[in-house]
């Protein structure tokens, strides 16, 4: 009965239902009112379809076809349809799409050249000139502009890590970075500071503890180690290869339990058999007793 009713509604509204379904499939289920009108649906027909459960309002002038459950990509496309043709994903959202940060966007950020109000879950930024690139078939701000915008909303540690990721992924263009840096421009001061303290090794870290350890070495004036370096068949958290010093960092449950302790001891023995001095530091030691860790490293490295 439901299918018959949907067919009758489609016939009544003289809509290209098949073409509309194909378009929605290519857009992760979302459609704008402009696209609905182009397919033959009038404002009254859209209202009827919404009441019949064929369309579900996501944002003003944006609907989901069939059901309102959207994937993350569907939510990104819905936000772009709401913001208009010239909108681009920006700030933390663009940084995630470029793989500069790990956290999926809980709130979608985008930038438009005109005026458009923000919505719950969608933060709209305004700019006279909107820089545009495409990545993963989505319109986004270019990497340099993304880093600039990130400087306005992220912590210094997050921005520095994003810069290292861009460098590691070979998408960091120094000329483009210099082009977006202007006196008084939002994010410029933070990005300049991140460039001054650029640490490419951060892109090799896999945890906050590893980041903190590299920062500790930097602050102490020690040479920076390789992060997650390969030694034989093992991966070592931090390694001074020339000085033959290996550091393992105990950040939590991965190093708890009898089996894990046995594995760690076996790793230490193997590293020592290859001529490495091995040190092991915990989160509390790195973050709350950094002086003790630095003194130990000075002794191991003979600095």
KEGU-535993 format. One record per residue (C-alpha): residue number from 1; residue in one letter; x, y, z. Coordinates in steps of 0.02 Angstrom, whole numbers. Example, Ala and Ser with C-alpha at 12.3 -4.5 7.8 and 13.67 -1.06 7.14 Angstrom:
<num:1 | residuo:A | px:615 | py:-225 | pz:390>;
<num:2 | residuo:S | px:684 | py:-53 | pz:357>;
end
This chain:
<num:1 | residuo:X | px:0 | py:0 | pz:0>;
<num:2 | residuo:X | px:143 | py:120 | pz:44>;
<num:3 | residuo:X | px:232 | py:89 | pz:-122>;
<num:4 | residuo:X | px:69 | py:114 | pz:-217>;
<num:5 | residuo:X | px:40 | py:278 | pz:-127>;
<num:6 | residuo:X | px:217 | py:337 | pz:-168>;
<num:7 | residuo:X | px:191 | py:294 | pz:-353>;
<num:8 | residuo:X | px:26 | py:389 | pz:-354>;
<num:9 | residuo:X | px:109 | py:539 | pz:-271>;
<num:10 | residuo:X | px:248 | py:536 | pz:-401>;
<num:11 | residuo:X | px:123 | py:525 | pz:-543>;
<num:12 | residuo:X | px:17 | py:664 | pz:-467>;
<num:13 | residuo:X | px:166 | py:780 | pz:-451>;
<num:14 | residuo:X | px:237 | py:735 | pz:-623>;
<num:15 | residuo:X | px:410 | py:719 | pz:-551>;
<num:16 | residuo:X | px:562 | py:629 | pz:-619>;
<num:17 | residuo:X | px:567 | py:510 | pz:-470>;
<num:18 | residuo:X | px:703 | py:400 | pz:-543>;
<num:19 | residuo:X | px:816 | py:546 | pz:-584>;
<num:20 | residuo:X | px:785 | py:619 | pz:-412>;
<num:21 | residuo:X | px:831 | py:455 | pz:-329>;
<num:22 | residuo:X | px:992 | py:445 | pz:-432>;
<num:23 | residuo:X | px:1037 | py:623 | pz:-385>;
<num:24 | residuo:X | px:1004 | py:590 | pz:-201>;
<num:25 | residuo:X | px:1109 | py:432 | pz:-207>;
<num:26 | residuo:X | px:1256 | py:532 | pz:-275>;
<num:27 | residuo:X | px:1235 | py:659 | pz:-134>;
<num:28 | residuo:X | px:1219 | py:535 | pz:9>;
<num:29 | residuo:X | px:1031 | py:556 | pz:17>;
<num:30 | residuo:X | px:1017 | py:746 | pz:26>;
<num:31 | residuo:X | px:936 | py:867 | pz:-96>;
<num:32 | residuo:X | px:908 | py:1054 | pz:-102>;
<num:33 | residuo:X | px:740 | py:1135 | pz:-141>;
<num:34 | residuo:X | px:821 | py:1202 | pz:-299>;
<num:35 | residuo:X | px:857 | py:1024 | pz:-355>;
<num:36 | residuo:X | px:682 | py:968 | pz:-305>;
<num:37 | residuo:X | px:605 | py:1108 | pz:-407>;
<num:38 | residuo:X | px:716 | py:1062 | pz:-555>;
<num:39 | residuo:X | px:649 | py:884 | pz:-545>;
<num:40 | residuo:X | px:470 | py:948 | pz:-556>;
<num:41 | residuo:X | px:418 | py:966 | pz:-375>;
<num:42 | residuo:X | px:324 | py:1125 | pz:-331>;
<num:43 | residuo:X | px:324 | py:1199 | pz:-156>;
<num:44 | residuo:X | px:156 | py:1117 | pz:-124>;
<num:45 | residuo:X | px:221 | py:950 | pz:-187>;
<num:46 | residuo:X | px:372 | py:962 | pz:-72>;
<num:47 | residuo:X | px:253 | py:990 | pz:73>;
<num:48 | residuo:X | px:150 | py:839 | pz:23>;
<num:49 | residuo:X | px:305 | py:730 | pz:7>;
<num:50 | residuo:X | px:365 | py:787 | pz:179>;
<num:51 | residuo:X | px:197 | py:744 | pz:257>;
<num:52 | residuo:X | px:201 | py:574 | pz:171>;
<num:53 | residuo:X | px:374 | py:538 | pz:242>;
<num:54 | residuo:X | px:463 | py:540 | pz:75>;
<num:55 | residuo:X | px:561 | py:698 | pz:118>;
<num:56 | residuo:X | px:636 | py:745 | pz:286>;
<num:57 | residuo:X | px:692 | py:923 | pz:322>;
<num:58 | residuo:X | px:875 | py:931 | pz:375>;
<num:59 | residuo:X | px:910 | py:1118 | pz:359>;
<num:60 | residuo:X | px:812 | py:1262 | pz:284>;
<num:61 | residuo:X | px:791 | py:1219 | pz:98>;
<num:62 | residuo:X | px:880 | py:1051 | pz:120>;
<num:63 | residuo:X | px:795 | py:882 | pz:131>;
<num:64 | residuo:X | px:842 | py:699 | pz:146>;
<num:65 | residuo:X | px:753 | py:581 | pz:29>;
<num:66 | residuo:X | px:674 | py:426 | pz:106>;
<num:67 | residuo:X | px:743 | py:437 | pz:284>;
<num:68 | residuo:X | px:831 | py:567 | pz:393>;
<num:69 | residuo:X | px:978 | py:459 | pz:448>;
<num:70 | residuo:X | px:1133 | py:531 | pz:364>;
<num:71 | residuo:X | px:1314 | py:478 | pz:358>;
<num:72 | residuo:X | px:1447 | py:605 | pz:404>;
<num:73 | residuo:X | px:1475 | py:640 | pz:220>;
<num:74 | residuo:X | px:1288 | py:664 | pz:200>;
<num:75 | residuo:X | px:1289 | py:792 | pz:340>;
<num:76 | residuo:X | px:1435 | py:882 | pz:258>;
<num:77 | residuo:X | px:1342 | py:889 | pz:92>;
<num:78 | residuo:X | px:1182 | py:946 | pz:177>;
<num:79 | residuo:X | px:1277 | py:1090 | pz:259>;
<num:80 | residuo:X | px:1353 | py:1139 | pz:91>;
<num:81 | residuo:X | px:1182 | py:1136 | pz:6>;
<num:82 | residuo:X | px:1114 | py:1247 | pz:143>;
<num:83 | residuo:X | px:1258 | py:1371 | pz:129>;
<num:84 | residuo:X | px:1250 | py:1390 | pz:-60>;
<num:85 | residuo:X | px:1354 | py:1357 | pz:-215>;
<num:86 | residuo:X | px:1507 | py:1458 | pz:-163>;
<num:87 | residuo:X | px:1522 | py:1381 | pz:11>;
<num:88 | residuo:X | px:1675 | py:1279 | pz:60>;
<num:89 | residuo:X | px:1710 | py:1171 | pz:211>;
<num:90 | residuo:X | px:1837 | py:1258 | pz:323>;
<num:91 | residuo:X | px:1923 | py:1269 | pz:492>;
<num:92 | residuo:X | px:1925 | py:1104 | pz:589>;
<num:93 | residuo:X | px:1811 | py:1021 | pz:462>;
<num:94 | residuo:X | px:1931 | py:1056 | pz:319>;
<num:95 | residuo:X | px:2078 | py:1006 | pz:429>;
<num:96 | residuo:X | px:1995 | py:837 | pz:458>;
<num:97 | residuo:X | px:1960 | py:813 | pz:273>;
<num:98 | residuo:X | px:2143 | py:852 | pz:234>;
<num:99 | residuo:X | px:2191 | py:725 | pz:372>;
<num:100 | residuo:X | px:2280 | py:860 | pz:472>;
<num:101 | residuo:X | px:2182 | py:817 | pz:630>;
<num:102 | residuo:X | px:2110 | py:651 | pz:688>;
<num:103 | residuo:X | px:1945 | py:702 | pz:769>;
<num:104 | residuo:X | px:1791 | py:691 | pz:658>;
<num:105 | residuo:X | px:1697 | py:856 | pz:656>;
<num:106 | residuo:X | px:1555 | py:861 | pz:783>;
<num:107 | residuo:X | px:1511 | py:1033 | pz:720>;
<num:108 | residuo:X | px:1528 | py:1070 | pz:536>;
<num:109 | residuo:X | px:1624 | py:1229 | pz:491>;
<num:110 | residuo:X | px:1608 | py:1311 | pz:321>;
<num:111 | residuo:X | px:1647 | py:1479 | pz:244>;
<num:112 | residuo:X | px:1539 | py:1580 | pz:124>;
<num:113 | residuo:X | px:1566 | py:1744 | pz:33>;
<num:114 | residuo:X | px:1395 | py:1815 | pz:80>;
<num:115 | residuo:X | px:1287 | py:1813 | pz:234>;
<num:116 | residuo:X | px:1209 | py:1653 | pz:297>;
<num:117 | residuo:X | px:1160 | py:1619 | pz:479>;
<num:118 | residuo:X | px:1238 | py:1477 | pz:575>;
<num:119 | residuo:X | px:1131 | py:1330 | pz:630>;
<num:120 | residuo:X | px:1141 | py:1203 | pz:771>;
<num:121 | residuo:X | px:1284 | py:1091 | pz:717>;
<num:122 | residuo:X | px:1336 | py:1206 | pz:573>;
<num:123 | residuo:X | px:1450 | py:1356 | pz:601>;
<num:124 | residuo:X | px:1453 | py:1476 | pz:455>;
<num:125 | residuo:X | px:1603 | py:1593 | pz:434>;
<num:126 | residuo:X | px:1601 | py:1741 | pz:316>;
<num:127 | residuo:X | px:1740 | py:1802 | pz:204>;
<num:128 | residuo:X | px:1744 | py:1923 | pz:58>;
<num:129 | residuo:X | px:1856 | py:1807 | pz:-39>;
<num:130 | residuo:X | px:1835 | py:1620 | pz:-16>;
<num:131 | residuo:X | px:1986 | py:1515 | pz:-65>;
<num:132 | residuo:X | px:1929 | py:1352 | pz:-141>;
<num:133 | residuo:X | px:2006 | py:1181 | pz:-171>;
<num:134 | residuo:X | px:1937 | py:1006 | pz:-190>;
<num:135 | residuo:X | px:1984 | py:853 | pz:-89>;
<num:136 | residuo:X | px:1892 | py:688 | pz:-76>;
<num:137 | residuo:X | px:1767 | py:763 | pz:-199>;
<num:138 | residuo:X | px:1719 | py:899 | pz:-74>;
<num:139 | residuo:X | px:1746 | py:1087 | pz:-87>;
<num:140 | residuo:X | px:1867 | py:1140 | pz:50>;
<num:141 | residuo:X | px:1985 | py:1281 | pz:91>;
<num:142 | residuo:X | px:2163 | py:1251 | pz:26>;
<num:143 | residuo:X | px:2288 | py:1182 | pz:151>;
<num:144 | residuo:X | px:2371 | py:1351 | pz:186>;
<num:145 | residuo:X | px:2204 | py:1436 | pz:220>;
<num:146 | residuo:X | px:2147 | py:1288 | pz:323>;
<num:147 | residuo:X | px:2300 | py:1304 | pz:435>;
<num:148 | residuo:X | px:2269 | py:1492 | pz:451>;
<num:149 | residuo:X | px:2088 | py:1463 | pz:501>;
<num:150 | residuo:X | px:2142 | py:1325 | pz:619>;
<num:151 | residuo:X | px:2256 | py:1450 | pz:704>;
<num:152 | residuo:X | px:2102 | py:1547 | pz:756>;
<num:153 | residuo:X | px:2009 | py:1402 | pz:837>;
<num:154 | residuo:X | px:2137 | py:1268 | pz:888>;
<num:155 | residuo:X | px:2261 | py:1258 | pz:1030>;
<num:156 | residuo:X | px:2445 | py:1290 | pz:992>;
<num:157 | residuo:X | px:2481 | py:1104 | pz:1014>;
<num:158 | residuo:X | px:2342 | py:1055 | pz:892>;
<num:159 | residuo:X | px:2400 | py:1182 | pz:764>;
<num:160 | residuo:X | px:2580 | py:1127 | pz:778>;
<num:161 | residuo:X | px:2528 | py:945 | pz:753>;
<num:162 | residuo:X | px:2423 | py:992 | pz:602>;
<num:163 | residuo:X | px:2571 | py:1084 | pz:527>;
<num:164 | residuo:X | px:2680 | py:929 | pz:552>;
<num:165 | residuo:X | px:2546 | py:820 | pz:470>;
<num:166 | residuo:X | px:2539 | py:935 | pz:319>;
<num:167 | residuo:X | px:2728 | py:927 | pz:304>;
<num:168 | residuo:X | px:2728 | py:737 | pz:322>;
<num:169 | residuo:X | px:2593 | py:719 | pz:188>;
<num:170 | residuo:X | px:2692 | py:834 | pz:72>;
<num:171 | residuo:X | px:2549 | py:958 | pz:53>;
<num:172 | residuo:X | px:2634 | py:1101 | pz:144>;
<num:173 | residuo:X | px:2683 | py:1240 | pz:23>;
<num:174 | residuo:X | px:2787 | py:1375 | pz:107>;
<num:175 | residuo:X | px:2746 | py:1503 | pz:-28>;
<num:176 | residuo:X | px:2559 | py:1477 | pz:-3>;
<num:177 | residuo:X | px:2582 | py:1489 | pz:186>;
<num:178 | residuo:X | px:2672 | py:1655 | pz:169>;
<num:179 | residuo:X | px:2536 | py:1718 | pz:52>;
<num:180 | residuo:X | px:2398 | py:1694 | pz:182>;
<num:181 | residuo:X | px:2497 | py:1771 | pz:326>;
<num:182 | residuo:X | px:2451 | py:1953 | pz:345>;
<num:183 | residuo:X | px:2466 | py:2072 | pz:491>;
<num:184 | residuo:X | px:2305 | py:2077 | pz:589>;
<num:185 | residuo:X | px:2228 | py:1929 | pz:498>;
<num:186 | residuo:X | px:2142 | py:1808 | pz:615>;
<num:187 | residuo:X | px:2251 | py:1657 | pz:646>;
<num:188 | residuo:X | px:2411 | py:1736 | pz:577>;
<num:189 | residuo:X | px:2499 | py:1757 | pz:744>;
<num:190 | residuo:X | px:2463 | py:1578 | pz:797>;
<num:191 | residuo:X | px:2519 | py:1508 | pz:629>;
<num:192 | residuo:X | px:2680 | py:1609 | pz:632>;
<num:193 | residuo:X | px:2718 | py:1540 | pz:805>;
<num:194 | residuo:X | px:2684 | py:1362 | pz:744>;
<num:195 | residuo:X | px:2799 | py:1389 | pz:595>;
<num:196 | residuo:X | px:2935 | py:1456 | pz:709>;
<num:197 | residuo:X | px:2922 | py:1302 | pz:820>;
<num:198 | residuo:X | px:2888 | py:1179 | pz:679>;
<num:199 | residuo:X | px:2927 | py:1001 | pz:730>;
<num:200 | residuo:X | px:2902 | py:878 | pz:585>;
<num:201 | residuo:X | px:2927 | py:729 | pz:703>;
<num:202 | residuo:X | px:2757 | py:761 | pz:781>;
<num:203 | residuo:X | px:2676 | py:682 | pz:628>;
<num:204 | residuo:X | px:2759 | py:517 | pz:676>;
<num:205 | residuo:X | px:2684 | py:511 | pz:850>;
<num:206 | residuo:X | px:2537 | py:400 | pz:891>;
<num:207 | residuo:X | px:2484 | py:469 | pz:1060>;
<num:208 | residuo:X | px:2480 | py:626 | pz:1165>;
<num:209 | residuo:X | px:2613 | py:550 | pz:1279>;
<num:210 | residuo:X | px:2732 | py:534 | pz:1131>;
<num:211 | residuo:X | px:2697 | py:716 | pz:1085>;
<num:212 | residuo:X | px:2729 | py:770 | pz:1263>;
<num:213 | residuo:X | px:2893 | py:673 | pz:1266>;
<num:214 | residuo:X | px:2956 | py:759 | pz:1108>;
<num:215 | residuo:X | px:2908 | py:928 | pz:1180>;
<num:216 | residuo:X | px:3001 | py:885 | pz:1340>;
<num:217 | residuo:X | px:3158 | py:844 | pz:1239>;
<num:218 | residuo:X | px:3139 | py:1005 | pz:1141>;
<num:219 | residuo:X | px:3117 | py:1111 | pz:1298>;
<num:220 | residuo:X | px:3271 | py:1029 | pz:1375>;
<num:221 | residuo:X | px:3378 | py:1068 | pz:1224>;
<num:222 | residuo:X | px:3405 | py:885 | pz:1186>;
<num:223 | residuo:X | px:3420 | py:822 | pz:1007>;
<num:224 | residuo:X | px:3250 | py:759 | pz:951>;
<num:225 | residuo:X | px:3234 | py:570 | pz:934>;
<num:226 | residuo:X | px:3152 | py:474 | pz:793>;
<num:227 | residuo:X | px:2972 | py:439 | pz:840>;
<num:228 | residuo:X | px:2904 | py:263 | pz:815>;
<num:229 | residuo:X | px:3066 | py:209 | pz:733>;
<num:230 | residuo:X | px:3091 | py:37 | pz:661>;
<num:231 | residuo:X | px:3227 | py:-69 | pz:740>;
<num:232 | residuo:X | px:3231 | py:-242 | pz:664>;
<num:233 | residuo:X | px:3053 | py:-305 | pz:677>;
<num:234 | residuo:X | px:3012 | py:-189 | pz:821>;
<num:235 | residuo:X | px:2943 | py:-13 | pz:825>;
<num:236 | residuo:X | px:3017 | py:93 | pz:963>;
<num:237 | residuo:X | px:2924 | py:244 | pz:1034>;
<num:238 | residuo:X | px:3078 | py:356 | pz:1033>;
<num:239 | residuo:X | px:3251 | py:317 | pz:967>;
<num:240 | residuo:X | px:3420 | py:401 | pz:965>;
<num:241 | residuo:X | px:3500 | py:286 | pz:837>;
<num:242 | residuo:X | px:3677 | py:358 | pz:840>;
<num:243 | residuo:X | px:3683 | py:365 | pz:1029>;
<num:244 | residuo:X | px:3605 | py:190 | pz:1039>;
<num:245 | residuo:X | px:3468 | py:242 | pz:1159>;
<num:246 | residuo:X | px:3289 | py:178 | pz:1148>;
<num:247 | residuo:X | px:3141 | py:244 | pz:1249>;
<num:248 | residuo:X | px:2977 | py:154 | pz:1279>;
<num:249 | residuo:X | px:2829 | py:257 | pz:1343>;
<num:250 | residuo:X | px:2698 | py:176 | pz:1453>;
<num:251 | residuo:X | px:2537 | py:270 | pz:1422>;
<num:252 | residuo:X | px:2404 | py:155 | pz:1492>;
<num:253 | residuo:X | px:2317 | py:-15 | pz:1478>;
<num:254 | residuo:X | px:2425 | py:-75 | pz:1333>;
<num:255 | residuo:X | px:2567 | py:-102 | pz:1456>;
<num:256 | residuo:X | px:2464 | py:-179 | pz:1597>;
<num:257 | residuo:X | px:2443 | py:-362 | pz:1638>;
<num:258 | residuo:X | px:2564 | py:-508 | pz:1647>;
<num:259 | residuo:X | px:2565 | py:-542 | pz:1459>;
<num:260 | residuo:X | px:2603 | py:-360 | pz:1418>;
<num:261 | residuo:X | px:2741 | py:-352 | pz:1549>;
<num:262 | residuo:X | px:2821 | py:-509 | pz:1478>;
<num:263 | residuo:X | px:2814 | py:-436 | pz:1303>;
<num:264 | residuo:X | px:2893 | py:-274 | pz:1361>;
<num:265 | residuo:X | px:3034 | py:-367 | pz:1450>;
<num:266 | residuo:X | px:3066 | py:-471 | pz:1295>;
<num:267 | residuo:X | px:3076 | py:-312 | pz:1190>;
<num:268 | residuo:X | px:3198 | py:-234 | pz:1311>;
<num:269 | residuo:X | px:3307 | py:-387 | pz:1308>;
<num:270 | residuo:X | px:3307 | py:-390 | pz:1117>;
<num:271 | residuo:X | px:3352 | py:-205 | pz:1108>;
<num:272 | residuo:X | px:3494 | py:-227 | pz:1231>;
<num:273 | residuo:X | px:3560 | py:-374 | pz:1131>;
<num:274 | residuo:X | px:3574 | py:-252 | pz:984>;
<num:275 | residuo:X | px:3676 | py:-130 | pz:1088>;
<num:276 | residuo:X | px:3539 | py:-8 | pz:1140>;
<num:277 | residuo:X | px:3520 | py:65 | pz:1313>;
<num:278 | residuo:X | px:3334 | py:56 | pz:1355>;
<num:279 | residuo:X | px:3234 | py:177 | pz:1463>;
<num:280 | residuo:X | px:3049 | py:169 | pz:1505>;
<num:281 | residuo:X | px:2946 | py:318 | pz:1562>;
<num:282 | residuo:X | px:2765 | py:333 | pz:1617>;
<num:283 | residuo:X | px:2637 | py:471 | pz:1586>;
<num:284 | residuo:X | px:2659 | py:536 | pz:1764>;
<num:285 | residuo:X | px:2848 | py:542 | pz:1746>;
<num:286 | residuo:X | px:2842 | py:637 | pz:1581>;
<num:287 | residuo:X | px:2706 | py:760 | pz:1632>;
<num:288 | residuo:X | px:2733 | py:780 | pz:1820>;
<num:289 | residuo:X | px:2918 | py:742 | pz:1845>;
<num:290 | residuo:X | px:2998 | py:804 | pz:1684>;
<num:291 | residuo:X | px:3158 | py:856 | pz:1774>;
<num:292 | residuo:X | px:3191 | py:677 | pz:1826>;
<num:293 | residuo:X | px:3162 | py:615 | pz:1648>;
<num:294 | residuo:X | px:3277 | py:749 | pz:1575>;
<num:295 | residuo:X | px:3415 | py:708 | pz:1700>;
<num:296 | residuo:X | px:3401 | py:524 | pz:1655>;
<num:297 | residuo:X | px:3408 | py:562 | pz:1469>;
<num:298 | residuo:X | px:3562 | py:673 | pz:1493>;
<num:299 | residuo:X | px:3648 | py:528 | pz:1578>;
<num:300 | residuo:X | px:3599 | py:404 | pz:1442>;
<num:301 | residuo:X | px:3643 | py:520 | pz:1299>;
<num:302 | residuo:X | px:3797 | py:591 | pz:1386>;
<num:303 | residuo:X | px:3742 | py:770 | pz:1354>;
end
